[in-house]
Amino acid sequence: MNIALIAHDKKKSEMINFTTAYRDIFKKHDLFATGTTGKKIHDASGLPVVRFQSGPLGGDQQIGARIANEEMDMVIFFRDPLTAQPHEPDITALLRLCDVHQIPVATNMAGAEIMIRALDRGEINWRQVVKDRKDQV
Ligand SMILES: O=C(CO)COP(=O)(O)O
């Protein structure tokens, strides 16, 4: 599965802890991230991460484009609900595309833990059906 990982600055340490704790699950999948988040995850856990632009420079939009193409299967986005972001419209657009395309999305660690365990039990394998269908048209 293709998993997008994103964390705002005050949530980056949570993301590092999360990806390190669930490293054995994450290493079975393909990881994508906004620029700074991806670098920190890789440096802390050694997991390979494809990095897009930093969020304020368009990284959220790049991940959104992957979602629009049915190329992203899950989004874990640790948002900072207490700090205004200059690229708020990009963040809203990314979450909107998750809803448009029925992409499992967690915006905090409590939800992300449930989702990552479900992933490991194969409960998100239906995404492969969606992608196969897209390849046929
Ligand atoms: O701002 C972000 C998401 O909206 C995250 O971007 P960085 O991972 O580059 O800090």
The ligand as a Tripos MOL2 file, in Angstrom:
@<TRIPOS>MOLECULE
LIG
   10     9     1     0     0
SMALL
NO_CHARGES

@<TRIPOS>ATOM
      1 O1          3.0830   21.6680    6.3500 O.2       1 LIG1
      2 C1          2.9610   20.4780    6.2470 C.2       1 LIG1
      3 C2          1.6570   19.8650    5.9180 C.3       1 LIG1
      4 O2          0.6220   20.7810    5.7520 O.3       1 LIG1
      5 C3          4.1020   19.5780    6.4570 C.3       1 LIG1
      6 O3          5.2040   19.9660    5.6810 O.3       1 LIG1
      7 P1          6.6650   19.5200    6.0920 P.3       1 LIG1
      8 O4          6.6580   18.0440    6.2770 O.co2     1 LIG1
      9 O5          7.5520   19.9060    4.9600 O.co2     1 LIG1
     10 O6          6.9950   20.2470    7.3560 O.co2     1 LIG1
@<TRIPOS>BOND
     1     1     2 2
     2     2     3 1
     3     2     5 1
     4     3     4 1
     5     5     6 1
     6     6     7 1
     7     7     8 2
     8     7     9 1
     9     7    10 1
@<TRIPOS>SUBSTRUCTURE
     1 LIG1         1 GROUP 0 **** ****
